[in-house]
């Protein structure tokens, strides 16, 4: 893998022993076109171009952190997966005016909170509350959608109870 480091004086090439293969032609000969920090500085987004087929693709580099386990209701433990959080947010935000970038920033913020607040384990209830805390500020409808599944609403009364703080004071989110 070739990584280009741009300085004010010159462009230097650093060669790593690991190879990044093109997802199209599978050749490990590419160049980095653009490189920038993303996800609040916890990842690096690199735009690459294969030198053989000339196609472009994007790669992300993230810190490999110690795995935090999520303790489920039944007591089982599973690794924390940011993709599960993302899928849940995407379902809650379906057909809402929320961009993929907003969802990704929310996922990064939740992941950051998990890794900075908890060392080894997080209870699934606490994780769900954390997701709802972030959704409150993002979109009220998405918040209620997520809450209805997470809290297992059974009837319209459950929705009314969750919506009551919005209805009483529209400028103030619940809890």
N, C-alpha and C positions, 0 to 999 in steps of 0.2 A: 504494500500500500504506500502510496506517495502522498505526503502532506506538504503543502506549500505554506510557508510562513512569510508573510509580507511585512517587511520593515520599512522604515522611512527611506533607507538607503538602497536596499536591494531585495530581490525575491530569492529566498533560499529554499532548497528542496531537502526535505528530511525523509529518508527511506526507512520504513519499518519492516521487520522480518515477516509480519503477518500480511496476508494479501486480501484485498477487498475485491471480490470477483463481480463482474458485471452481471446483473440479473437477467440480461437478455442473451448475451453470447458466451457468458461464463469465463471470459478472459480476465486475468488479474492485472490488466494494464489500463489504468485510468489516471485522470488528473482532477484535482479539486478546483472547481470554478469559483465557488463561494463558500465561505465558512463563517458561521455566526453563532453566538450564544442564543439559547432559547430556553423555554420552560423556567423562567426566572433564574437563569444562569446555571441550572442543574444539568444541562445537556448542551451538546454542540451539534448544530445542523450543518451538514456538508452537502453541497450540490456538486455532483461529479459528472464527468463525461468520459465514456469509454473511448480509448484511442483507436480501437479496432472498428467497432460498429457506429461510433459517433453518437450514440444515444445517451441521454442524460437521465440521472436518477439521484435520489436523495438518501443519505444515510444519517443516522443519529448516533451520537456517542453519549452514553450516560455512565455515571458513577455506578460501580457495582457495590451496592451496600449490603450490609448484613440483612438476611431475610427476616422480616417480621412475620410472625404467625398470627392469623386471625382465629380467635377462639369462637367457634360456632355455638349455637344454642344447645346442641347435644353434647358439647364438651370436646368435640374433635377439633383438631388444629390443621389449618391449611395455610400455605404461603400467601402473603398479601400480594394481590395482583392488580396493578394499576389499570389493566385492560378491563377488568370486571367493573371497576368504578366508572371508566369511560363508557362502557356499554350501558350501564344503568343511567348515567346522565344523558346519553343520546336518546334512550327510550323516553325519559322524562321530558326532554326538550323537543321531542318529535313534533314537527310542524309548528314550531315556535320561532320567533325572529331572533334566534341565537346562533351565532356563527360557530363553525368548527374551532376557530381560534379561541373563542370564549370558553368553549367546552374544554379544550386542551389546557387553557390557563387555569381553569377550575380544578381539573384533574391534577395538574402540577402543584397547585396550592394545597389540595387535600393530601397528596403524597408527601409534600414537604412537612405538613403538620403531623402526619403519622410518624415520619422518621425523626422529627425533632422532639416530639412529645413522648413517644413510647420507645422502649429499648428492645424488648424481645417479642412482646405479645400485645394485641389489642382485642378487646371484646367486640364481637360483631355488632352488638347494640351500640356501643360507643362509636364505632366506625359509621354506622348508619346515621347517628345523630350528627356526626361531623360532616357527612355529605349533605344532610338537610340544612345545617348551618350555612354551608356555602351556597346551596341552592336558593335559600331565602333571599339573598342579595342579588341573585342572577335573574330569576323570573318567578313570579308568584304562582303561575299555572304549573310550571315544571315542579315547583316545590310541592304543591298539593298532589300532583300525579305521583311523585316519588313517595310522599308521605302515605298516600292511600295504599300503595303496595307494601311499603316498609312496615307500616303500623297495622296492616291488614284490616282496613276499614270494612265493616260489614253492612252498614246501611247509610242512608243519607245523613242521619244524625251525626255520624262520625265526621263527615265532610264539613257539616255546619260548625262543629266544635273546633275543627282545625282552622276554618275560615273566620271564626268569630273575631280574632284580633285584627284581621284585615278589614273586616266590615265596620268595627268600632272606630278604628283609627287607620284610614287608608295609607297614611304616610309612615306607619310603624309596622314592621314585620312582626310576626308572632314570636313570643318568648324572647 
